[in-house]
Amino acid sequence: MFEATDEHNIARGSGETRQAASVTGNHAPESEVVRVGLRELQERENAVEHWLRTDVAATYDAHKADPRKAKPLDEAWKRIEARMDEIDRQQDW
């Protein structure tokens, strides 16, 4: 979703890093870096809000309509761990 650029990387750094980069001219002015960071935060907030209103709300509504479809927590956790192990194995290639 977010593109990694120097400005984005600097926006994640400390205030000293941003200021030093601005002073040396290696990156955009500090005010622009802050604007980029704020835009990214807003985009992320919008994405989370959309996810909550669509996927999470739909899942909650489905559960309320038929709670018998819910899986026990220990079963769900085992599925998550198995999937995480599968991903780890794929990344080891």
N, C-alpha and C positions, 0 to 999 in steps of 0.2 A: 504494500500500500504506500509506504513512504520511500522515496528515493534517497539513497545515501549520497550526500554531497558534502563538500567541505563545510558549507554553511550549517548543514544539519549536524555534522559531527561536532563543530564548534559549539552549536547551541546546546549540546548535551554536556559540554565541559564546564569547568568552574568559571566564575566571574573573572578571575585573574587570567585564565586561559583566553577567554573571549577578548578581554581588554588588551592583552599582549598581542594577540593576533590582529586586532584592529590597529594598534599603534604601529606595528611593523609593516602593515599593509599587505599581509599575507592572505587576508580574508576580507569579507564584506565588513562595513562598519558595524560596530557593536549593536546599534539600534536596529539595523537590518537583520542581524543574527537573532536578536530577541524577537522581532516580528515573525521570522521564519519559525522559531520555536513555538510561539503562541499560535500560529496558524496550524502547526502540526498537532498541538494539544487540542485545539478545537476540532480538527478532523478526527482525531482519536475519540474524543468525547462524542461526536456525532455518530461515529461508527458503533460505539458501545451502546448508545441510546437506541440506535436502529436495531441492533442485535437484541436488546432487552425487549423492545416493543414487538418484534417479529418472532424470532426463534424462541426466546425464553417464555414469552406470553403464550405462544401456541403450545409449547410443551406443558406449561402450567394448566392451561385450559383442557388439554387432552387428559392430563392426570385427574383433574377435578371431574371430568365427564366419566372416567372409568379408572378408578384407583387400582383395580385388580391388575392392570397392565404394568404397574410399577415393579421394578426389580428390587430385591433386598440389597441393602448397601454393601454387604460383604461380596455378593455376586457381582455387582457393578464394579467394585474396586478390583476384583480379580480380573475382570475384562480389561480394565484400564491398565493394570500392571502387565498383562499379557501383550497388549498393544504397544506399550512402552518398550518392552523387551524386544518385540519384533522390529520396532523402529531402530533400536540400538544395534541389533544384528545387521540391519540393512546399512547402517552408517559405518559399520566396521569394515565393509568391503573395501 
